Amino acid sequence: MYLAAGERPQPGDLFRNTALAASLLLGLERARAGEHRAAAAAFDAARKGAALAVIEPRIRLLQAQAHLDAGEPASALALVAALDPTALERGPLAPDAAVIHADALLRT
């Protein structure tokens, strides 16, 4: 969550933001360990908060890849399909989204 100029953080903001960041890191660690369903669940938790909204599309792609690696292509396809196409146009996530989308389609 970003604060406007002069705005003060609210009680609990640090805890919520820390928990979101921890979920993201846990997802990365679970994916590295080959625990793909656990990684997908951690990424799902991480992308639900405002503090990480700016990187939500990247977390969504990480979650989609974890679902693919867990043998759940329908879940991966749904995550990629829900991405805002205008945000992907010529952006840095477009190639990853295209590969994950194509992979999920092949597996369904």
C-alpha positions as CSV (number, residue, x, y, z in Angstrom):
1,M,0.0,0.0,0.0
2,Y,1.4,3.4,-1.0
3,L,0.9,6.4,1.2
4,A,0.0,9.8,-0.1
5,A,2.1,12.8,0.9
6,G,1.6,13.5,4.6
7,E,-0.5,10.3,5.1
8,R,0.5,8.2,8.1
9,P,0.5,4.4,8.1
10,Q,-2.4,2.8,10.0
11,P,-1.9,0.3,12.8
12,G,-1.5,-3.2,11.3
13,D,-0.2,-2.0,7.9
14,L,3.3,-3.2,8.5
15,F,2.1,-6.6,9.7
16,R,-0.2,-7.0,6.6
17,N,2.6,-5.9,4.2
18,T,5.1,-8.1,5.9
19,A,2.8,-11.1,5.6
20,L,2.3,-10.4,1.9
21,A,6.0,-10.2,1.3
22,A,6.5,-13.4,3.3
23,S,3.9,-15.2,1.2
24,L,5.7,-14.1,-2.0
25,L,9.1,-15.3,-0.7
26,L,7.5,-18.6,0.6
27,G,6.0,-19.1,-2.9
28,L,9.4,-18.7,-4.5
29,E,11.0,-21.1,-2.0
30,R,8.3,-23.7,-2.5
31,A,8.6,-23.5,-6.2
32,R,12.4,-23.9,-6.0
33,A,11.8,-27.0,-3.8
34,G,9.4,-28.5,-6.3
35,E,6.4,-28.1,-4.0
36,H,4.3,-26.6,-6.8
37,R,0.8,-26.7,-5.2
38,A,2.2,-25.1,-2.0
39,A,3.9,-22.4,-4.2
40,A,0.6,-21.7,-6.0
41,A,-1.2,-21.2,-2.7
42,A,1.5,-18.9,-1.4
43,F,1.5,-16.8,-4.6
44,D,-2.3,-16.6,-4.3
45,A,-2.0,-15.2,-0.8
46,A,0.7,-12.7,-1.9
47,R,-1.3,-11.2,-4.8
48,K,-4.4,-10.4,-2.7
49,G,-3.1,-7.4,-0.9
50,A,-2.7,-3.8,-2.0
51,A,1.0,-3.6,-0.9
52,L,2.1,-5.8,-3.8
53,A,-0.5,-4.6,-6.3
54,V,2.2,-3.1,-8.5
55,I,3.7,-6.5,-9.1
56,E,0.4,-8.5,-9.0
57,P,0.7,-9.4,-12.7
58,R,4.2,-10.9,-12.1
59,I,2.9,-12.8,-9.1
60,R,-0.1,-14.1,-11.1
61,L,2.3,-15.5,-13.7
62,L,4.4,-17.1,-11.0
63,Q,1.2,-18.7,-9.7
64,A,0.2,-19.8,-13.1
65,Q,3.5,-21.5,-13.7
66,A,3.3,-23.2,-10.3
67,H,-0.1,-24.6,-11.4
68,L,1.4,-25.8,-14.6
69,D,4.2,-27.5,-12.8
70,A,1.7,-29.1,-10.5
71,G,-0.2,-30.5,-13.4
72,E,-3.1,-28.1,-13.2
73,P,-3.2,-26.4,-16.6
74,A,-6.9,-25.2,-16.3
75,S,-6.0,-23.2,-13.2
76,A,-2.9,-21.7,-15.0
77,L,-5.0,-20.8,-18.0
78,A,-7.6,-19.1,-15.9
79,L,-4.9,-16.9,-14.2
80,V,-3.4,-15.9,-17.5
81,A,-6.7,-15.2,-19.1
82,A,-7.6,-12.8,-16.2
83,L,-4.6,-10.6,-16.9
84,D,-5.3,-7.2,-18.3
85,P,-4.3,-7.4,-22.0
86,T,-3.5,-3.7,-22.2
87,A,-1.0,-4.1,-19.4
88,L,0.7,-6.9,-21.4
89,E,1.0,-5.1,-24.7
90,R,4.7,-4.8,-25.4
91,G,5.4,-5.0,-21.7
92,P,8.1,-7.1,-20.0
93,L,5.5,-9.8,-19.0
94,A,4.1,-10.4,-22.5
95,P,6.6,-13.1,-23.5
96,D,6.2,-15.0,-20.2
97,A,2.4,-14.7,-20.4
98,A,2.4,-16.0,-24.0
99,V,4.5,-19.0,-23.1
100,I,2.5,-19.9,-20.1
101,H,-0.8,-19.5,-22.0
102,A,0.4,-21.7,-24.9
103,D,1.8,-24.3,-22.5
104,A,-1.5,-24.4,-20.6
105,L,-3.5,-24.7,-23.8
106,L,-1.3,-27.7,-24.9
107,R,-1.9,-29.4,-21.6
108,T,-5.7,-29.0,-21.5
